[in-house]
Amino acid sequence: MKKVLFAIVVIAAVVGFSWLNSDISSKKAQPDMAGAVSKDIVMMSDDDPRIDVWSKNFPEHADMYQAVETEAPFETEFGGNHSYSKLIRYPQLTILWAGYPFSIDANEERGHFWIQVDQMDTARNNKDFLNAHGFAKFGGQPAACMNCHSGWTKWLENNAALGTTPEEKWISFNSAKYWTMIKQVPALGDIKENSAEHSGPHGGKRMGPACGDCHVPNTMELRVTRTAFIEAMSNWRGYQKDATTGLKATRSEMRTLVCSQCHVEYYFRPTGTKTKVVAETIASDPTKKWWNGTQKDYDEFDSWRDGNKATEAEVNGIKLVFPWKQWPKNAPFRIEMFDEYYDEPATRDIFPQDWQHKITKAPMIKVQHPETELYSAGVHAANGVTCADCHMPFVRKGSTKVTQHNITSPLKDINAACKSCHTQSEDYLKKQVSDIQKSIAFDLRSVEYATVSLIMDIKNMRERLGALPEFQTNGKADDAKISAELKEILELHRKGQMRGDFVGAENSTGFHAPREASRMLLQALEMARMGQTKLMEVAVKYGFKDFKISNLGFDDIQKFNPGEITYKVDLEDAHQAGKPGHKAGDRYYEHSNINDAPAADKLELDKNNKPYNFNKIDPKLSSY
């Protein structure tokens, strides 16, 4: 009898140990959810990337991610999620980006949840508006712009793009029109086709980055999914591809790599070939015209309507590329790597510029959110601190420790984001961040004001040269001849502004790597002043004895303040909320807390930052 009881106990112990081991293994299979266990209500799949579906298994994480939808907007000294107009706060941008759509609409970002909504609402994605407001050649955004904005990107690339190979589908996806590809987002589950829900951010066409962009379905292991990132990392940066996680990388690496899929510089590289894309039958309807009277080739609306249907067309191919050829693995990024990449014939012969500057005619590069590049050069990266450690720190939800999915500024929760490593008080750490950012902001404003001064001086010189017979053709100023004479100066404008734009577009105001940010800004300032010096040499060469260089300051820059965006003409653009038409004088954005002015203390901060007013700016950091 004792032997029987002993056997039962042994069997029970084995079964119990097996169950416990299975439970532990299950949790280990989900290491990137910080111990959170799936409720296993639904089977998660790439066939249905909707957050509202995946959230059934991880409701706490989804609630955190979507909290920004209802929470009040906030501002930090140089960021936050109040979507104020950057052009109102920094009017110099209207001159720096002259001739590029960002010069008419650029707002502070308001969080991952909103980015697809905002991308579909921005004036930069409104062909009629841009054509009617000084951008006559704008032909519409490509679907390539969806790569970092939409949680539907991979679904559309795999299921809506045309082609028989992954490469063909990738190029087809990027090359299609943005508003055409948006119409391909399916109505899944209980969502009805072309309903408000189908157009909305909760699983509809305006859904931003979703769970599956960073997690393997069901195991929730971290992964990377964006094709351009995987190609750049495997072709140039020494990583191997992986069928499940996108790249072979450690968990610690993945806590940065998932963010690096989008927080980077990029460009749209022409393939030099034709590609088949999803198109719209509206292109064959002679009654459908753009504002300027030309034939519509797509309907700038998110749904099929008025008999418009999907068809096919052949267009010039493009693909999204990260310019990382010169950036080796496990090395800090340097801005000179972009110089080398964008200037080598293999690139410049195919992609000479993002745009030609409207005033100087320089071939410009517009840098986008390069957080990954700058972070790599900082002390946090050198010490193995990942993006998620600071921007998605561990927090308590009841008795469970979870990763914060309300991805935001670490300044909003210094205790969770910083004090797991730093022992100083929250107030001290906040002041340290402020001091670093104010220092970099001074450098950046110095560069921006100097570059605007250079632009105005180039404008002056172009007008003077254009009046000379040797720079005219048929009695009119010849831009090509003038640009040839000013070639070295225009290159200084291109490279110097790229450096200032890099730090300005990077969302930490230099905090991710202050020494590197300061180094490239010092280069940019030197390039602006060198450009002015060389303009003086041109002035001497052609006898312009009264030519003087500019030195614009804060008050001069404020004269470029464009105010909130308004319609200058009557337009029948309807894509924002379905309202058919706007009148001249109407505010472009329908919500008053978008594209408005920042709080007055931010403008006061900028005024005192350049020139530097230490009595107003310096925090009490020292006990000396």
VEXDREN-2710 file (C-alpha; in Angstrom, 1 decimal):
% VEXDREN-2710
k/r/px/py/pz
1/MET/0.0/0.0/0.0
2/LYS/2.8/2.4/0.9
3/LYS/4.4/1.6/-2.5
4/VAL/1.2/2.5/-4.3
5/LEU/0.9/5.8/-2.4
6/PHE/4.5/6.6/-3.1
7/ALA/4.0/5.9/-6.8
8/ILE/1.0/8.2/-6.8
9/VAL/2.9/10.9/-5.1
10/VAL/5.8/10.5/-7.6
11/ILE/3.4/10.6/-10.6
12/ALA/1.7/13.7/-9.2
13/ALA/5.0/15.4/-8.6
14/VAL/6.1/14.6/-12.2
15/VAL/2.8/15.9/-13.6
16/GLY/3.0/19.0/-11.5
17/PHE/6.6/19.7/-12.4
18/SER/5.7/19.2/-16.1
19/TRP/2.8/21.6/-15.8
20/LEU/4.9/24.2/-14.0
21/ASN/7.7/23.8/-16.5
22/SER/5.2/24.2/-19.4
23/ASP/3.8/27.3/-17.8
24/ILE/7.3/28.8/-17.3
25/SER/8.2/27.9/-20.9
26/SER/5.0/29.6/-22.1
27/LYS/6.0/32.8/-20.3
28/LYS/9.5/32.6/-21.5
29/ALA/8.1/32.4/-25.0
30/GLN/6.7/35.8/-24.4
31/PRO/9.7/37.6/-22.9
32/ASP/9.0/40.8/-24.7
33/MET/5.7/41.3/-22.9
34/ALA/7.5/41.5/-19.6
35/GLY/5.8/38.4/-18.2
36/ALA/2.3/39.3/-19.3
37/VAL/0.4/36.2/-20.3
38/SER/-2.0/36.1/-23.2
39/LYS/-5.7/35.7/-22.4
40/ASP/-5.8/33.4/-25.5
41/ILE/-9.2/34.8/-26.5
42/VAL/-8.3/35.1/-30.1
43/MET/-5.8/33.6/-32.4
44/MET/-3.5/36.4/-33.6
45/SER/-2.4/36.4/-37.2
46/ASP/-0.8/38.6/-39.8
47/ASP/-3.9/38.1/-41.9
48/ASP/-5.7/40.4/-39.4
49/PRO/-3.4/43.1/-38.0
50/ARG/-6.1/45.1/-36.2
51/ILE/-5.1/46.3/-32.8
52/ASP/-8.7/45.8/-31.6
53/VAL/-8.4/42.1/-32.3
54/TRP/-4.9/41.5/-30.8
55/SER/-5.9/43.6/-27.8
56/LYS/-8.4/40.9/-26.7
57/ASN/-5.4/38.9/-25.6
58/PHE/-3.4/41.8/-24.2
59/PRO/-5.9/44.5/-23.2
60/GLU/-3.6/46.3/-20.7
61/HIS/-1.0/46.9/-23.4
62/ALA/-3.6/48.1/-25.9
63/ASP/-5.1/50.4/-23.4
64/MET/-1.7/52.0/-22.7
65/TYR/-1.0/52.3/-26.4
66/GLN/-4.3/54.0/-27.1
67/ALA/-4.3/56.2/-24.1
68/VAL/-3.0/59.1/-26.1
69/GLU/-6.4/59.2/-28.0
70/THR/-8.2/60.6/-24.9
71/GLU/-5.5/62.1/-22.7
72/ALA/-4.9/65.9/-22.7
73/PRO/-2.1/67.0/-25.0
74/PHE/1.1/68.1/-23.1
75/GLU/4.2/70.1/-24.1
76/THR/7.7/69.6/-22.9
77/GLU/10.3/72.4/-23.6
78/PHE/11.1/71.0/-27.0
79/GLY/8.5/68.3/-27.7
80/GLY/5.4/66.6/-26.1
81/ASN/2.3/65.6/-28.0
82/HIS/0.5/68.9/-28.5
83/SER/0.4/69.1/-32.3
84/TYR/1.2/72.8/-32.6
85/SER/2.7/74.3/-35.7
86/LYS/6.4/74.0/-35.9
87/LEU/6.3/76.8/-38.5
88/ILE/4.8/79.2/-36.0
89/ARG/7.3/78.3/-33.3
90/TYR/10.2/78.2/-35.7
91/PRO/9.4/80.5/-38.7
92/GLN/12.9/80.0/-40.1
93/LEU/11.7/76.6/-41.4
94/THR/9.5/78.3/-44.0
95/ILE/12.7/79.7/-45.6
96/LEU/14.9/76.6/-45.0
97/TRP/12.3/74.4/-46.7
98/ALA/11.2/76.8/-49.3
99/GLY/9.8/74.9/-52.3
100/TYR/9.1/71.8/-50.3
101/PRO/5.6/70.9/-48.9
102/PHE/7.0/70.9/-45.3
103/SER/7.3/74.7/-45.7
104/ILE/3.5/75.0/-45.6
105/ASP/2.6/72.3/-43.1
106/ALA/4.8/70.9/-40.3
107/ASN/3.3/70.1/-36.9
108/GLU/4.7/68.6/-33.7
109/GLU/4.1/64.8/-33.6
110/ARG/1.3/63.7/-31.2
111/GLY/2.0/60.0/-30.8
112/HIS/2.1/56.6/-32.6
113/PHE/-1.7/56.1/-32.4
114/TRP/-2.3/59.3/-34.4
115/ILE/0.4/59.2/-37.1
116/GLN/-1.8/57.6/-39.8
117/VAL/-4.6/60.0/-39.0
118/ASP/-2.3/62.9/-39.2
119/GLN/-0.6/61.7/-42.4
120/MET/-4.0/61.5/-44.1
121/ASP/-5.0/64.9/-42.9
122/THR/-1.8/66.9/-43.6
123/ALA/-1.8/69.5/-46.3
124/ARG/1.4/67.7/-47.6
125/ASN/-0.9/64.9/-48.7
126/ASN/-3.6/67.1/-50.3
127/LYS/-2.8/67.5/-54.0
128/ASP/-5.5/70.1/-54.7
129/PHE/-4.5/72.2/-51.7
130/LEU/-0.8/72.1/-52.6
131/ASN/-1.4/72.8/-56.3
132/ALA/-3.5/75.8/-55.4
133/HIS/-1.0/77.1/-52.9
134/GLY/2.3/77.3/-54.7
135/PHE/3.2/73.7/-55.4
136/ALA/2.0/73.3/-59.0
137/LYS/4.1/70.2/-59.7
138/PHE/3.0/68.1/-56.7
139/GLY/1.6/64.9/-58.1
140/GLY/0.4/63.2/-55.0
141/GLN/2.2/61.1/-52.3
142/PRO/3.3/57.6/-53.1
143/ALA/2.2/54.7/-50.9
144/ALA/5.9/54.5/-49.8
145/CYS/4.8/57.2/-47.3
146/MET/2.7/54.5/-45.5
147/ASN/5.7/52.4/-44.5
148/CYS/6.1/54.1/-41.2
149/HIS/2.5/55.3/-40.6
150/SER/0.2/52.4/-41.1
151/GLY/-0.3/49.1/-39.3
152/TRP/-1.6/47.8/-42.6
153/THR/1.7/48.2/-44.5
154/LYS/2.8/44.6/-44.5
155/TRP/-0.7/43.3/-45.2
156/LEU/-1.0/45.7/-48.2
157/GLU/2.5/44.8/-49.4
158/ASN/1.7/41.1/-49.4
159/ASN/-2.0/41.2/-50.5
160/ALA/-2.7/44.3/-52.4
161/ALA/0.5/45.1/-54.3
162/LEU/0.9/43.6/-57.7
163/GLY/3.6/41.1/-58.7
164/THR/4.7/37.5/-58.4
165/THR/7.8/37.9/-56.2
166/PRO/8.3/39.7/-52.9
167/GLU/10.6/42.2/-54.7
168/GLU/8.0/43.0/-57.3
169/LYS/5.3/43.4/-54.7
170/TRP/7.6/45.6/-52.6
171/ILE/8.2/48.0/-55.5
172/SER/4.6/47.9/-56.6
173/PHE/3.4/48.9/-53.1
174/ASN/5.8/51.8/-52.8
175/SER/5.1/53.1/-56.3
176/ALA/1.3/53.2/-56.1
177/LYS/-0.5/56.3/-55.1
178/TYR/-1.1/56.8/-51.4
179/TRP/-4.8/57.3/-51.7
180/THR/-5.2/54.4/-54.0
181/MET/-3.5/52.0/-51.6
182/ILE/-5.5/53.3/-48.7
183/LYS/-8.7/52.1/-50.5
184/GLN/-7.3/48.6/-50.5
185/VAL/-7.5/48.3/-46.7
186/PRO/-10.0/45.5/-46.1
187/ALA/-13.1/45.7/-43.8
188/LEU/-12.6/42.8/-41.5
189/GLY/-14.7/41.3/-38.7
190/ASP/-17.8/43.3/-38.0
191/ILE/-16.6/46.4/-39.8
192/LYS/-18.7/47.3/-42.8
193/GLU/-17.1/48.4/-46.1
194/ASN/-16.7/52.2/-46.3
195/SER/-18.3/52.8/-42.9
196/ALA/-17.0/55.3/-40.4
197/GLU/-15.2/52.4/-38.6
198/HIS/-13.6/51.3/-41.9
199/SER/-12.2/54.8/-42.2
200/GLY/-11.2/55.1/-38.5
201/PRO/-8.1/54.5/-36.4
202/HIS/-9.4/51.4/-34.6
203/GLY/-8.7/48.7/-37.2
204/GLY/-9.6/50.9/-40.2
205/LYS/-7.7/52.8/-42.8
206/ARG/-6.4/55.3/-40.3
207/MET/-4.9/52.7/-38.0
208/GLY/-1.3/53.6/-37.0
209/PRO/1.5/51.2/-36.2
210/ALA/0.0/48.0/-34.8
211/CYS/1.0/45.1/-32.5
212/GLY/2.2/42.9/-35.4
213/ASP/4.7/45.5/-36.6
214/CYS/6.9/44.6/-33.7
215/HIS/5.6/41.2/-32.4
216/VAL/5.4/37.7/-33.8
217/PRO/1.7/36.6/-33.6
218/ASN/0.8/34.6/-30.5
219/THR/4.4/34.1/-29.1
220/MET/4.7/37.9/-29.0
221/GLU/8.5/37.6/-29.6
222/LEU/10.0/40.8/-30.9
223/ARG/10.5/41.1/-34.6
224/VAL/11.1/43.6/-37.4
225/THR/8.8/43.6/-40.4
226/ARG/9.7/46.6/-42.5
227/THR/11.3/45.6/-45.8
228/ALA/13.5/48.7/-46.2
229/PHE/15.0/48.2/-42.8
230/ILE/15.6/44.5/-43.2
231/GLU/17.3/45.1/-46.5
232/ALA/19.6/47.9/-45.2
233/MET/20.6/45.8/-42.1
234/SER/21.3/42.6/-44.1
235/ASN/22.9/44.3/-47.1
236/TRP/25.1/46.9/-45.4
237/ARG/25.1/46.5/-41.6
238/GLY/26.1/42.9/-41.1
239/TYR/22.9/41.3/-39.9
240/GLN/21.4/38.1/-41.1
241/LYS/17.8/37.7/-42.2
242/ASP/15.4/35.5/-40.2
243/ALA/12.2/34.0/-41.4
244/THR/10.4/34.6/-38.1
245/THR/11.9/37.7/-36.5
246/GLY/13.1/39.5/-39.7
247/LEU/16.7/39.6/-38.5
248/LYS/18.8/37.4/-36.3
249/ALA/19.4/39.6/-33.2
250/THR/19.5/39.4/-29.4
251/ARG/16.5/40.4/-27.4
252/SER/18.3/43.5/-26.2
253/GLU/19.1/44.5/-29.8
254/MET/15.5/43.9/-30.7
255/ARG/14.4/46.4/-28.1
256/THR/16.0/49.0/-30.2
257/LEU/15.7/47.5/-33.7
258/VAL/11.9/47.5/-33.6
259/CYS/12.0/51.3/-33.3
260/SER/14.7/51.6/-35.9
261/GLN/12.3/50.3/-38.5
262/CYS/10.9/53.8/-38.7
263/HIS/12.9/56.3/-36.6
264/VAL/15.5/56.8/-39.4
265/GLU/16.5/58.9/-42.4
266/TYR/15.3/57.5/-45.7
267/TYR/14.6/58.4/-49.3
268/PHE/12.6/57.1/-52.3
269/ARG/15.0/55.6/-54.8
270/PRO/13.9/55.4/-58.4
271/THR/14.3/51.8/-59.7
272/GLY/14.8/52.9/-63.3
273/THR/12.1/50.5/-64.5
274/LYS/8.4/50.4/-65.0
275/THR/6.2/48.6/-62.5
276/LYS/2.5/47.6/-62.4
277/VAL/0.5/49.1/-59.6
278/VAL/-3.1/49.3/-58.4
279/ALA/-4.7/52.3/-60.0
280/GLU/-8.1/53.9/-60.3
281/THR/-10.6/54.1/-63.2
282/ILE/-11.2/57.7/-62.4
283/ALA/-8.2/58.4/-64.6
284/SER/-10.5/57.6/-67.6
285/ASP/-13.4/59.7/-66.4
286/PRO/-13.2/63.1/-68.3
287/THR/-15.6/64.7/-65.9
288/LYS/-13.2/64.3/-62.9
289/LYS/-10.7/67.2/-62.8
290/TRP/-8.2/68.5/-60.3
291/TRP/-8.4/72.1/-59.2
292/ASN/-6.0/73.2/-61.9
293/GLY/-8.2/71.6/-64.6
294/THR/-6.1/68.6/-65.3
295/GLN/-7.4/65.0/-65.4
296/LYS/-7.6/63.3/-62.0
297/ASP/-5.6/60.1/-61.9
298/TYR/-6.8/59.2/-58.4
299/ASP/-9.6/60.2/-56.0
300/GLU/-8.2/61.9/-52.9
301/PHE/-10.6/60.1/-50.7
302/ASP/-10.2/57.0/-48.6
303/SER/-13.0/54.9/-50.2
304/TRP/-14.4/53.9/-53.6
305/ARG/-17.2/56.1/-54.7
306/ASP/-19.1/57.5/-57.7
307/GLY/-18.3/54.5/-59.9
308/ASN/-14.5/54.7/-59.3
309/LYS/-13.0/51.2/-59.2
310/ALA/-9.6/49.6/-58.9
311/THR/-7.6/48.9/-62.1
312/GLU/-4.0/48.5/-63.1
313/ALA/-1.5/50.9/-64.4
314/GLU/2.2/51.0/-65.3
315/VAL/4.3/53.7/-63.6
316/ASN/8.0/54.5/-62.8
317/GLY/9.1/52.3/-60.0
318/ILE/10.4/53.6/-56.6
319/LYS/11.4/51.9/-53.4
320/LEU/12.1/53.0/-49.9
321/VAL/15.8/53.0/-49.0
322/PHE/17.8/53.7/-45.8
323/PRO/21.1/55.3/-46.8
324/TRP/23.3/53.2/-44.5
325/LYS/25.8/51.7/-46.9
326/GLN/28.7/53.5/-45.1
327/TRP/27.5/52.7/-41.6
328/PRO/29.1/49.5/-40.2
329/LYS/27.7/47.3/-37.5
330/ASN/28.5/48.1/-33.9
331/ALA/29.8/51.6/-34.9
332/PRO/28.4/55.0/-34.1
333/PHE/26.8/56.9/-37.0
334/ARG/28.6/60.0/-38.4
335/ILE/27.0/62.6/-40.6
336/GLU/29.8/62.3/-43.1
337/MET/28.4/58.8/-43.9
338/PHE/25.4/60.6/-45.5
339/ASP/27.7/63.0/-47.3
340/GLU/29.5/60.0/-48.9
341/TYR/26.3/58.1/-49.6
342/TYR/24.3/60.9/-51.2
343/ASP/27.3/62.2/-53.2
344/GLU/28.6/58.9/-54.6
345/PRO/27.7/58.6/-58.3
346/ALA/25.7/55.4/-57.7
347/THR/23.2/57.5/-55.7
348/ARG/23.5/61.1/-57.0
349/ASP/23.2/60.2/-60.6
350/ILE/19.9/58.5/-59.8
351/PHE/18.7/60.6/-56.9
352/PRO/20.3/64.1/-57.1
353/GLN/18.0/65.8/-54.6
354/ASP/14.8/65.6/-52.5
355/TRP/13.9/69.0/-54.0
356/GLN/15.5/72.1/-55.5
357/HIS/15.5/75.0/-53.0
358/LYS/13.0/77.6/-54.3
359/ILE/15.3/80.6/-53.4
360/THR/18.9/79.4/-53.8
361/LYS/18.2/76.6/-56.4
362/ALA/20.5/74.3/-54.4
363/PRO/19.9/70.5/-54.7
364/MET/18.6/69.8/-51.2
365/ILE/18.3/66.7/-49.0
366/LYS/15.4/66.7/-46.5
367/VAL/16.3/64.6/-43.5
368/GLN/13.5/62.7/-41.7
369/HIS/13.4/61.7/-38.0
370/PRO/16.9/60.1/-37.6
371/GLU/16.7/59.1/-34.0
372/THR/18.4/55.7/-34.7
373/GLU/21.4/57.3/-36.3
374/LEU/22.0/59.9/-33.5
375/TYR/21.2/57.5/-30.7
376/SER/24.0/55.2/-31.9
377/ALA/26.6/57.9/-31.2
378/GLY/25.5/58.5/-27.6
379/VAL/26.4/57.4/-24.1
380/HIS/23.2/55.4/-23.7
381/ALA/23.8/53.3/-26.8
382/ALA/27.5/52.8/-25.7
383/ASN/26.2/51.3/-22.4
384/GLY/23.6/49.0/-23.9
385/VAL/20.6/51.1/-23.0
386/THR/17.8/50.4/-25.6
387/CYS/15.0/52.6/-26.9
388/ALA/12.5/50.6/-25.0
389/ASP/14.3/51.0/-21.7
390/CYS/13.6/54.8/-21.7
391/HIS/10.5/55.2/-23.9
392/MET/8.8/52.0/-22.9
393/PRO/10.0/51.4/-19.3
394/PHE/8.6/48.7/-17.0
395/VAL/5.6/49.8/-15.0
396/ARG/3.2/48.1/-12.6
397/LYS/-0.3/47.2/-13.5
398/GLY/-1.8/45.7/-10.4
399/SER/0.6/42.9/-9.4
400/THR/2.1/42.6/-12.8
401/LYS/5.2/44.3/-14.2
402/VAL/4.5/45.3/-17.9
403/THR/6.2/47.3/-20.6
404/GLN/4.7/50.8/-20.9
405/HIS/3.1/50.9/-24.3
406/ASN/2.1/54.6/-24.2
407/ILE/5.3/55.4/-26.1
408/THR/6.2/58.9/-25.2
409/SER/8.8/61.3/-23.7
410/PRO/10.7/59.8/-20.7
411/LEU/10.2/63.2/-19.1
412/LYS/6.6/62.2/-18.5
413/ASP/7.6/59.4/-16.1
414/ILE/11.2/60.0/-15.0
415/ASN/10.9/57.6/-12.1
416/ALA/10.2/54.6/-14.4
417/ALA/12.3/55.7/-17.4
418/CYS/15.5/57.0/-15.7
419/LYS/15.8/56.0/-12.1
420/SER/16.3/52.3/-12.7
421/CYS/19.8/53.4/-13.6
422/HIS/20.2/56.9/-12.2
423/THR/20.2/57.6/-8.4
424/GLN/19.7/61.3/-8.5
425/SER/16.3/63.0/-7.8
426/GLU/13.7/63.3/-10.5
427/ASP/14.0/67.1/-10.3
428/TYR/17.8/66.9/-10.8
429/LEU/17.5/64.6/-13.8
430/LYS/14.8/66.7/-15.4
431/LYS/17.1/69.8/-15.1
432/GLN/20.0/67.9/-16.6
433/VAL/17.9/67.0/-19.6
434/SER/16.7/70.6/-19.9
435/ASP/20.3/71.9/-19.7
436/ILE/21.5/69.6/-22.5
437/GLN/18.5/70.4/-24.7
438/LYS/18.8/74.1/-24.2
439/SER/22.5/74.0/-25.1
440/ILE/21.8/72.0/-28.3
441/ALA/18.8/74.3/-29.1
442/PHE/21.1/77.3/-28.9
443/ASP/23.5/75.6/-31.4
444/LEU/20.6/74.6/-33.7
445/ARG/19.0/78.1/-33.7
446/SER/22.4/79.6/-34.4
447/VAL/22.7/77.2/-37.4
448/GLU/19.2/77.9/-38.7
449/TYR/19.5/81.7/-38.4
450/ALA/22.9/81.6/-40.1
451/THR/21.6/79.3/-42.9
452/VAL/18.6/81.6/-43.5
453/SER/21.1/84.5/-43.7
454/LEU/23.0/82.6/-46.3
455/ILE/19.9/81.8/-48.3
456/MET/19.0/85.5/-48.3
457/ASP/22.5/86.4/-49.4
458/ILE/22.4/83.8/-52.2
459/LYS/19.1/85.3/-53.3
460/ASN/20.7/88.7/-53.4
461/MET/23.7/87.4/-55.4
462/ARG/21.5/85.5/-57.9
463/GLU/19.6/88.7/-58.6
464/ARG/22.8/90.6/-59.2
465/LEU/24.4/88.0/-61.4
466/GLY/21.1/87.7/-63.3
467/ALA/21.4/91.3/-64.4
468/LEU/24.8/90.7/-66.0
469/PRO/24.8/89.7/-69.8
470/GLU/27.1/86.7/-69.2
471/PHE/24.4/85.1/-67.0
472/GLN/21.5/85.7/-69.3
473/THR/20.0/83.8/-72.2
474/ASN/17.7/85.7/-74.6
475/GLY/17.9/88.7/-72.3
476/LYS/16.7/86.8/-69.2
477/ALA/18.5/85.5/-66.2
478/ASP/19.7/81.9/-66.8
479/ASP/19.4/79.9/-63.6
480/ALA/21.7/77.2/-64.8
481/LYS/24.5/79.6/-65.6
482/ILE/24.1/81.3/-62.2
483/SER/24.1/78.0/-60.4
484/ALA/27.2/76.9/-62.2
485/GLU/29.0/80.1/-60.9
486/LEU/27.7/79.5/-57.4
487/LYS/28.2/75.7/-57.4
488/GLU/30.5/75.5/-54.4
489/ILE/28.3/77.8/-52.4
490/LEU/25.2/75.8/-53.2
491/GLU/26.9/72.6/-52.1
492/LEU/27.7/74.3/-48.8
493/HIS/24.1/75.2/-48.5
494/ARG/23.1/71.6/-49.2
495/LYS/25.5/70.0/-46.7
496/GLY/25.2/72.6/-44.0
497/GLN/21.4/72.7/-44.0
498/MET/21.3/68.8/-44.0
499/ARG/23.2/68.9/-40.7
500/GLY/20.9/71.4/-39.2
501/ASP/17.9/69.6/-40.5
502/PHE/19.3/66.3/-39.1
503/VAL/19.3/67.7/-35.5
504/GLY/16.1/69.6/-36.0
505/ALA/14.2/66.5/-37.4
506/GLU/15.7/64.2/-34.7
507/ASN/13.1/64.3/-31.9
508/SER/15.4/64.5/-28.8
509/THR/16.8/68.0/-29.4
510/GLY/20.2/66.4/-29.4
511/PHE/19.8/64.5/-26.1
512/HIS/20.4/61.1/-27.7
513/ALA/24.0/62.1/-28.5
514/PRO/24.7/65.8/-27.5
515/ARG/28.4/65.7/-28.4
516/GLU/27.7/64.4/-31.9
517/ALA/24.8/66.8/-32.4
518/SER/27.0/69.7/-31.3
519/ARG/29.8/68.5/-33.6
520/MET/27.6/68.4/-36.7
521/LEU/26.0/71.8/-35.8
522/LEU/29.4/73.4/-35.5
523/GLN/30.1/72.0/-39.0
524/ALA/26.8/73.4/-40.3
525/LEU/27.5/76.9/-38.8
526/GLU/31.0/76.8/-40.4
527/MET/29.5/75.9/-43.7
528/ALA/27.0/78.7/-43.6
529/ARG/29.6/81.3/-42.8
530/MET/32.0/79.8/-45.4
531/GLY/29.2/80.2/-47.9
532/GLN/28.9/83.8/-47.1
533/THR/32.6/84.3/-47.3
534/LYS/32.6/82.8/-50.8
535/LEU/29.7/85.0/-51.8
536/MET/31.9/88.0/-50.9
537/GLU/34.6/86.5/-53.2
538/VAL/32.0/86.4/-56.0
539/ALA/31.0/90.0/-55.2
540/VAL/34.6/91.1/-55.6
541/LYS/35.0/89.1/-58.8
542/TYR/32.1/90.9/-60.4
543/GLY/32.6/94.3/-58.9
544/PHE/29.6/94.3/-56.5
545/LYS/31.2/96.7/-54.1
546/ASP/28.0/97.4/-52.0
547/PHE/27.3/93.7/-51.4
548/LYS/27.0/92.8/-47.7
549/ILE/26.3/89.6/-45.9
550/SER/23.3/89.2/-43.6
551/ASN/23.1/88.2/-39.9
552/LEU/19.4/87.6/-39.1
553/GLY/18.3/87.2/-35.4
554/PHE/15.2/86.2/-33.5
555/ASP/13.2/89.3/-34.3
556/ASP/14.1/89.1/-38.0
557/ILE/13.0/85.5/-38.1
558/GLN/9.6/86.2/-36.6
559/LYS/8.7/88.1/-39.7
560/PHE/8.4/84.8/-41.5
561/ASN/5.7/83.4/-39.2
562/PRO/3.0/82.0/-41.5
563/GLY/0.3/81.6/-38.8
564/GLU/-2.2/78.8/-38.9
565/ILE/-2.8/77.2/-42.3
566/THR/-5.8/78.7/-44.1
567/TYR/-7.3/78.3/-47.6
568/LYS/-6.3/81.1/-50.0
569/VAL/-8.8/79.9/-52.6
570/ASP/-12.1/78.0/-52.7
571/LEU/-11.5/74.3/-53.0
572/GLU/-13.6/71.1/-53.2
573/ASP/-11.1/69.0/-51.3
574/ALA/-13.1/66.6/-49.1
575/HIS/-10.7/64.0/-47.8
576/GLN/-10.4/65.3/-44.2
577/ALA/-13.8/64.5/-42.9
578/GLY/-15.9/64.1/-46.0
579/LYS/-17.1/67.7/-46.0
580/PRO/-17.3/68.8/-49.6
581/GLY/-15.5/72.0/-50.0
582/HIS/-13.8/74.8/-48.3
583/LYS/-13.9/78.6/-48.8
584/ALA/-11.0/81.0/-49.0
585/GLY/-10.2/82.1/-45.4
586/ASP/-11.3/78.8/-43.9
587/ARG/-8.9/77.2/-41.4
588/TYR/-7.3/74.1/-42.9
589/TYR/-7.4/71.9/-39.9
590/GLU/-10.8/71.1/-38.4
591/HIS/-9.5/70.6/-34.8
592/SER/-8.4/73.7/-33.0
593/ASN/-5.6/71.9/-31.1
594/ILE/-3.8/71.0/-34.3
595/ASN/-1.6/73.5/-36.2
596/ASP/-2.2/76.1/-33.5
597/ALA/0.5/78.1/-31.7
598/PRO/2.6/76.5/-28.9
599/ALA/2.2/77.9/-25.3
600/ALA/3.6/81.4/-24.9
601/ASP/6.4/80.2/-22.6
602/LYS/7.9/78.1/-25.5
603/LEU/8.3/81.2/-27.6
604/GLU/9.7/83.1/-24.7
605/LEU/12.2/80.2/-24.2
606/ASP/13.3/80.5/-27.8
607/LYS/13.7/84.2/-27.6
608/ASN/16.0/83.9/-24.6
609/ASN/17.9/81.0/-26.0
610/LYS/19.3/82.8/-29.0
611/PRO/21.0/85.1/-28.1
612/TYR/21.6/83.2/-24.9
613/ASN/20.2/85.0/-21.9
614/PHE/21.8/83.1/-18.9
615/ASN/19.7/85.0/-16.4
616/LYS/16.5/83.5/-18.0
617/ILE/17.8/80.2/-19.3
618/ASP/20.2/78.6/-16.8
619/PRO/18.6/76.3/-14.3
620/LYS/20.0/76.0/-10.8
621/LEU/22.1/72.8/-11.3
622/SER/25.2/73.6/-9.4
623/SER/25.8/74.0/-5.6
624/TYR/29.1/75.8/-6.3
END
